[in-house]
Amino acid sequence: MSYLSVSTWSLHRLLGPLRWTVWDESARARKTVIQEQPELLNLLDLPEEAAKRGFKAVEICHFHFPSTDSAYLEQLKKAFVSAGISFDTLLLDYGDLSTADSERAEADMSFMREWIRAASIAGAKRTRIVAGEAQPGDAEALERTAGRLLQLAEFAETLSVQIITENFKALTSTGESCMRLMDKVGGKVGLITDFGNFGGERKYTELAMTIPVSVGIHAKSECDEQGYPDEAEFQRCLEAVRQSGFDGSFVIIYDGPGDMWAGIDRVRRLVEPVLA
């Protein structure tokens, strides 16, 4: 049965500093860039807050973790258990599995393994890995990504974590490329479909391709300057869900102005009838 989840991206102005991971080409190494902002909601308090608001699960972006020490990760796991909701997915936003640069690829794979371990300790069911930055028509890049995803999936399985990817970044920016990748990984890697990551006239055709094979949907709406969703456009996205037989998580994504919980609720109101 489908259920409601929320992503920490929808609360990114509340959860304190953002710790972005970037590749420094001149240094040939990763670095962390910290975007300072006030902490209005502690990440350890989020599971209880989300449960109070009726959510069944949470997804956490890696840049919201203030620490990856085992003790902190265990605290986070306990917070989810205490709240009675699921830590569905750790969303790792960094990495390029499609690169032909073997040094960069190995560094990124090592980093991804570290976060898969963190996901396991914290009790997350899944880790979302970005497929890559190469263009969707690059067949060799698609092969590289598929092979590396399968390596990560084999590693993650030993830690009881599922690897999933998303229609996010260039390589999986089209429905056709997503489906080619899913075919190559042979069911060993899952998929999230984000309403906001396909565009143009073919958007709804592409959603119809990927939603039936997705374990989760990022229910992201187009919003106006006041943070109100384009309901007609969003209903077209939801119609692709209705036609698909989808049975997974609806993760509310809000990135508009104003109060973020209020924005989340406006999107949620449109999603809830599909759950009925």
C-alpha positions as CSV (number, residue, x, y, z in Angstrom):
1,M,0.0,0.0,0.0
2,S,1.3,3.5,-0.9
3,Y,2.2,5.8,2.0
4,L,3.4,9.3,2.8
5,S,7.0,10.2,3.4
6,V,8.8,13.5,3.5
7,S,12.3,14.5,2.4
8,T,14.6,16.6,4.5
9,W,15.1,18.7,1.3
10,S,11.6,20.0,2.0
11,L,12.8,21.3,5.3
12,H,16.3,22.4,4.3
13,R,15.9,25.9,5.7
14,L,15.1,24.5,9.1
15,L,17.8,21.8,9.7
16,G,20.9,23.9,10.2
17,P,24.1,24.1,8.1
18,L,24.1,22.3,4.8
19,R,27.3,20.3,4.2
20,W,27.8,20.1,0.4
21,T,30.3,17.6,-1.0
22,V,32.0,18.7,-4.2
23,W,34.9,17.5,-6.3
24,D,37.9,19.8,-6.4
25,E,39.5,19.1,-9.8
26,S,42.6,21.1,-9.0
27,A,43.3,19.1,-5.8
28,R,41.9,15.9,-7.3
29,A,39.9,15.3,-4.1
30,R,36.6,15.8,-2.5
31,K,35.9,18.7,-0.2
32,T,33.0,19.9,2.0
33,V,31.5,23.3,1.5
34,I,29.4,24.4,4.5
35,Q,26.4,26.7,3.9
36,E,25.7,28.2,7.2
37,Q,22.1,28.7,8.4
38,P,20.3,28.5,11.7
39,E,19.1,25.2,13.1
40,L,15.4,25.5,13.9
41,L,14.8,21.7,13.9
42,N,17.3,19.2,15.1
43,L,17.6,16.2,12.8
44,L,17.3,13.8,15.8
45,D,13.9,15.4,16.6
46,L,12.6,15.1,13.0
47,P,11.3,11.5,13.2
48,E,9.0,12.4,16.1
49,E,7.9,15.6,14.4
50,A,7.2,13.8,11.1
51,A,5.2,11.1,13.0
52,K,3.1,13.7,14.8
53,R,2.2,15.1,11.4
54,G,1.1,11.7,10.1
55,F,4.0,10.7,7.9
56,K,5.0,7.1,7.8
57,A,8.6,7.6,6.7
58,V,11.4,10.1,6.1
59,E,14.2,10.5,3.6
60,I,17.4,12.2,4.7
61,C,19.8,14.0,2.4
62,H,23.5,13.3,3.2
63,F,24.3,17.0,3.6
64,H,21.9,17.3,6.6
65,F,23.9,14.8,8.7
66,P,25.9,16.8,11.4
67,S,28.0,13.7,12.1
68,T,28.6,10.2,10.7
69,D,30.1,8.9,13.9
70,S,28.6,5.5,14.9
71,A,27.3,6.9,18.2
72,Y,25.3,9.6,16.4
73,L,24.0,7.2,13.7
74,E,22.8,4.9,16.5
75,Q,21.0,7.8,18.1
76,L,19.3,8.6,14.9
77,K,18.2,4.9,14.5
78,K,16.8,5.0,18.0
79,A,14.9,8.2,17.2
80,F,13.1,6.5,14.3
81,V,12.3,3.4,16.3
82,S,10.9,5.5,19.1
83,A,8.8,7.6,16.7
84,G,7.5,4.4,15.1
85,I,8.2,5.5,11.5
86,S,10.6,4.3,8.8
87,F,14.0,5.7,7.8
88,D,13.3,4.8,4.1
89,T,16.2,6.4,2.2
90,L,19.5,8.1,2.7
91,L,19.8,10.4,-0.3
92,L,23.5,10.7,-1.3
93,D,23.7,13.8,-3.5
94,Y,27.4,13.5,-4.5
95,G,29.2,11.4,-7.0
96,D,29.6,10.6,-10.7
97,L,29.5,6.9,-11.6
98,S,29.4,7.7,-15.3
99,T,32.9,9.3,-15.4
100,A,35.7,7.8,-17.5
101,D,38.2,9.2,-15.0
102,S,39.1,6.0,-13.1
103,E,40.8,7.9,-10.2
104,R,37.7,10.0,-9.7
105,A,35.4,7.0,-10.0
106,E,37.3,5.0,-7.4
107,A,37.3,8.0,-5.0
108,D,33.6,8.4,-5.4
109,M,32.9,4.7,-5.0
110,S,34.9,4.7,-1.8
111,F,32.9,7.7,-0.6
112,M,29.6,5.9,-1.5
113,R,30.6,2.8,0.4
114,E,31.2,5.0,3.5
115,W,27.7,6.4,3.2
116,I,26.1,3.0,2.6
117,R,27.8,1.8,5.9
118,A,26.3,4.9,7.6
119,A,22.9,4.1,6.2
120,S,23.1,0.6,7.6
121,I,24.1,1.8,11.1
122,A,21.3,4.4,11.1
123,G,18.7,1.9,10.0
124,A,18.0,3.2,6.6
125,K,16.4,0.7,4.2
126,R,18.0,2.3,1.1
127,T,20.7,4.5,-0.2
128,R,20.0,6.7,-3.3
129,I,23.0,6.9,-5.6
130,V,23.2,9.5,-8.4
131,A,23.7,7.7,-11.7
132,G,26.0,10.2,-13.2
133,E,26.8,13.5,-15.0
134,A,27.3,12.1,-18.6
135,Q,24.7,12.8,-21.3
136,P,21.9,10.3,-21.6
137,G,22.9,9.2,-25.1
138,D,26.4,8.2,-24.0
139,A,26.2,4.4,-24.2
140,E,29.7,3.8,-22.7
141,A,28.9,6.0,-19.8
142,L,25.6,4.1,-19.2
143,E,27.6,0.8,-19.1
144,R,30.1,2.3,-16.6
145,T,27.3,3.4,-14.4
146,A,25.4,0.1,-14.5
147,G,28.6,-1.8,-13.6
148,R,29.4,0.4,-10.7
149,L,25.9,0.4,-9.4
150,L,25.9,-3.3,-9.4
151,Q,29.2,-3.4,-7.4
152,L,27.6,-1.0,-4.9
153,A,24.4,-3.1,-4.8
154,E,26.4,-6.2,-4.0
155,F,28.3,-4.4,-1.2
156,A,25.1,-2.9,0.2
157,E,23.3,-6.2,0.3
158,T,25.8,-7.5,2.9
159,L,24.7,-4.6,5.1
160,S,21.0,-5.1,4.4
161,V,20.7,-1.9,2.4
162,Q,19.1,-1.6,-1.0
163,I,20.8,0.6,-3.7
164,I,18.4,2.8,-5.7
165,T,19.0,5.6,-8.2
166,E,16.8,8.4,-9.5
167,N,15.9,10.4,-12.6
168,F,18.3,13.0,-11.3
169,K,21.3,14.6,-13.1
170,A,22.1,14.3,-16.7
171,L,22.5,10.6,-17.3
172,T,19.0,9.7,-16.2
173,S,17.4,12.9,-17.4
174,T,15.2,11.1,-19.9
175,G,12.8,8.3,-19.5
176,E,14.5,6.2,-22.1
177,S,17.9,6.5,-20.4
178,C,16.3,5.5,-17.0
179,M,14.8,2.4,-18.6
180,R,18.0,1.4,-20.3
181,L,19.8,1.6,-17.0
182,M,17.1,-0.3,-15.2
183,D,17.4,-3.0,-17.9
184,K,21.2,-3.3,-17.4
185,V,21.0,-3.6,-13.6
186,G,18.4,-6.4,-13.9
187,G,16.3,-5.6,-10.9
188,K,19.2,-5.4,-8.5
189,V,19.0,-1.6,-8.2
190,G,15.8,0.3,-7.6
191,L,14.5,3.6,-8.9
192,I,12.9,6.8,-7.6
193,T,10.9,8.9,-10.1
194,D,10.8,12.7,-9.3
195,F,8.0,14.6,-10.9
196,G,10.2,17.7,-11.1
197,N,13.2,16.1,-12.9
198,F,11.7,15.4,-16.3
199,G,10.7,18.4,-18.4
200,G,9.4,19.6,-21.7
201,E,6.6,18.1,-23.8
202,R,7.6,14.5,-23.2
203,K,7.5,14.8,-19.4
204,Y,4.3,12.9,-18.9
205,T,5.2,10.2,-21.3
206,E,8.5,9.7,-19.5
207,L,6.7,9.6,-16.1
208,A,4.5,6.8,-17.5
209,M,7.7,4.9,-18.5
210,T,9.5,5.0,-15.1
211,I,6.7,5.1,-12.4
212,P,5.7,1.5,-12.9
213,V,9.3,0.3,-12.1
214,S,9.8,2.8,-9.2
215,V,9.9,2.1,-5.5
216,G,9.2,5.7,-4.6
217,I,7.9,8.9,-6.1
218,H,9.2,12.4,-5.3
219,A,6.0,14.3,-5.4
220,K,7.4,17.7,-6.3
221,S,5.1,20.4,-7.7
222,E,5.7,23.5,-9.7
223,C,5.0,26.4,-7.4
224,D,4.2,30.1,-7.9
225,E,6.0,33.0,-6.1
226,Q,3.8,32.5,-3.0
227,G,4.6,28.8,-2.8
228,Y,1.3,27.5,-4.1
229,P,1.4,24.5,-6.4
230,D,0.3,24.5,-10.0
231,E,-2.6,22.1,-9.3
232,A,-3.4,21.3,-13.0
233,E,0.2,20.4,-13.8
234,F,0.5,18.3,-10.7
235,Q,-2.7,16.4,-11.4
236,R,-1.2,15.4,-14.8
237,C,1.7,13.9,-12.9
238,L,-0.6,12.1,-10.5
239,E,-2.6,10.7,-13.4
240,A,0.5,8.9,-14.6
241,V,0.6,7.3,-11.1
242,R,-3.1,6.4,-11.2
243,Q,-2.5,4.6,-14.5
244,S,0.6,2.8,-13.4
245,G,-0.6,0.7,-10.4
246,F,2.2,2.2,-8.4
247,D,2.5,0.9,-4.8
248,G,5.2,2.6,-2.9
249,S,6.2,5.8,-1.1
250,F,5.0,9.3,-2.0
251,V,7.8,11.6,-0.8
252,I,6.6,15.2,-0.4
253,I,9.1,17.6,-1.9
254,Y,8.6,21.3,-1.3
255,D,11.2,24.0,-2.1
256,G,9.2,27.1,-2.3
257,P,9.1,30.3,-0.2
258,G,7.6,30.8,3.2
259,D,6.9,28.3,5.9
260,M,8.2,24.9,4.7
261,W,5.7,22.8,6.7
262,A,2.8,24.9,5.2
263,G,4.3,24.3,1.8
264,I,4.6,20.6,2.4
265,D,0.9,20.5,3.5
266,R,-0.2,22.2,0.3
267,V,1.5,19.5,-1.8
268,R,0.3,16.7,0.6
269,R,-3.3,17.8,0.2
270,L,-3.1,17.0,-3.5
271,V,-1.4,13.6,-3.0
272,E,-3.6,12.2,-0.3
273,P,-6.6,11.4,-2.6
274,V,-4.3,9.1,-4.6
275,L,-3.6,7.1,-1.4
276,A,-7.2,6.5,-0.6
